[in-house]
Amino acid sequence: MSEPSKVTASHRSRQAVVYVRQSTLTQLERNAESTARQYDLRQRAIALGWSREQVRVIDVDLGISGSVLGQRNGFETLVADVAMGQIGIILALEVSRLARDNAAWYRLLDLAGACDTLVADGDGVYHPGLFNDRLLLGMKGMLSECELHVLRARLTGGIRNKAARGELRTGLPVGLVWGEADGQILLHPDEAVTGVIAAVFDQFAVSGSVRATWLWLRDNQLRWPLQRDGYRRDRLPEITWVEPTYHAVHTTLTHPAYAGAYVFGRTRRQRYVADDGHLRAREHRLPQDEWEVLITDHHRGFIDWDTYQANQDRIGANIRPQQHQPGTGAVREGLATCGTCGRKLAVFYRGPAKSTPGYYCNGTGELVDGKGVRHLNVGGQAIDAAVAEAFLVALSPAAVQACLTAAEQLEAGHDAALDQHRRQVEQARYAAMKAERRYRAVDADNRLVARGLETEWNTALQHVANAEAELGRREQRRPVPLTDAQRATILTLGDDLDQVWTAPTTTDKDRKQLLRSLLEEVHITVHRDHPDPHAELLLRWKGGVISELSVPLRRPQPTIRTDEDTIALLRRLAAHYPDAQIAGILNRQGRRTARGLSYTASRVQSLRYHWNIPCHQPANQPQEGELLNVTAAANQLGIAPSTLLRWLNDGFVAGEQITPGAPWRIRLTHDLRGMVVDDAPEGWLALHHASRALGVSRQTVLQKVKRGELEAVLTRTGRRKGLRINVSSTTGTLF
């Protein structure tokens, strides 16, 4: 069947859609001829019989691959319009423009065949409803998907083969650059860049924490290099100096390229269904044993591979351990573990200034009254003192060397920061010289340009002055190298470490770091049921040595405390009753004070004062709807309190009682006042007469009145006071 015979008047009565797509933005920029050919398909639609107004171009998918599912809005719009029967023909340069995935391609063909929509490419016009055309279109879609697979396989194979030799040029972290030879990686020629990175690795070796290293950079006001553009063979990447961030320091300490290793395939792309129902992809970081390429000693690094592995173990240990796994943790985490379940012990502080430490285990020991009770909760003062004493005894032989090493590390840290500040001064001076040359090279009469360059020169000179001033301040604060007399003083302090340990300048963080230098763990087991309560400490030292300590504990003192239920009840009662009445209510309920005494007004007052409970404030004038006791409510209604109590017990009047034993309180609403009358209306009967008239029992009549199915009032005068019921609107029985 020829092309003109396939196009009918029904097709021409609907729209002709030209679908335009390029896979990437690079193709859109460089393959301009292919894009122009796709737009020229509008002329082909006009030649097939469609008017210019009927031709619509869908080009919102430019720069999106045809193999991506659920992210091509233009293609999804096209499919929806086909399903609505609004499109007569779809024109594309080739099948691959419409879809590279058979799932999307066959979905379009099924809808086009069912809705009588034609498909046209560079080879002809096809009707998906015809067997031969559908067969040909299916083969074209299959070949398009196979073509994409072959292209990907070739490209991926070449990339992986080159990466296996360590020659694939991928993005390098800041501080490393590609050389001229294949696979050659060099250190950045800028000493300021390599100097700050080397200082980061040196400081991490001292502190052992990524966060501590980052804070060291900030405290010393060191700038961080940021490499903004990618690899260029003709020039080095441009460096921008910014404030250091934790993420940048963490990436530097964990990137294997800084250890001289070439890596490829550290991540894997995974597909998932997003919340909006679209298919997305994300990068998943793989463990080291699953990296596709790992070539150690590939180039010169800032550290060796063994140091890198040790750093990763150290960083990985600076996290909270999982349950039942003691772990080691960072210096900020405690060394104590539970001797019962092995969990890390949490720390709490108590006392007026929250300065007295204690330890507790998050594991639940047993259930008491439906609540979990911790199997370890102990004060920490005696335990900390015992561990510190054992540590100082073990440290005494190595105390002198430890003090001297600490002083050397302090000097080295200041020297590294000073070197970096000197480099920053050189950078600022170079930038000022460069700005000066640019200013002097411009024509002085061209003031529009000269003014801008002059401002830039002045700004650069100000940066030089600031950098030199900061360098001067740093040099003045630099620690002076130790003299022979100072070393002798350190030797004296080493003989008596107690003074150093208890000195006000020694912080808790310093003490924890010193403890971790020798101790691995401290297992704590508490024995409170023993005649002599004590805590057994199992100290595990680095190297495998284990020592045991026994720390006596204070005997638990009995707690004298009013129960929470009574306190909660007191809060409710105090809003309505004075102290004397509250005491009577508490005594009627059989409640006693914490010492087993009965309640009096003064004891209730003392209890309120201790718990900051305000006293009762009676209202001056009772208002409509206010809660009143039975006596006050009866006076307001003009009846006897006994009558009101009887009506309350019978359920005709609603009452409130805060707690068993508390007085009843009645809310005088408008409806309640209307129920109490002097004379009943004509024809309203007493309870026993209403029972006979309705042919039901008195109890049934009472229940109907309570539910509001019968009208009733309460008379307060006359010889026969009480309930009067309206039965005039009811004939026969109620059933």
Order of alpha helices (4+ residues) and beta strands (2+ residues): alpha-alpha-beta-alpha-alpha-alpha-beta-alpha-beta-alpha-alpha-beta-beta-alpha-beta-beta-alpha-alpha-beta-beta-alpha-beta-beta-beta-beta-alpha-beta-beta-beta-beta-beta-beta-alpha-alpha-alpha-alpha-alpha-alpha-beta-beta-beta-alpha-alpha-alpha-beta-alpha-alpha-beta-beta-alpha-beta-beta-alpha-alpha-beta-beta
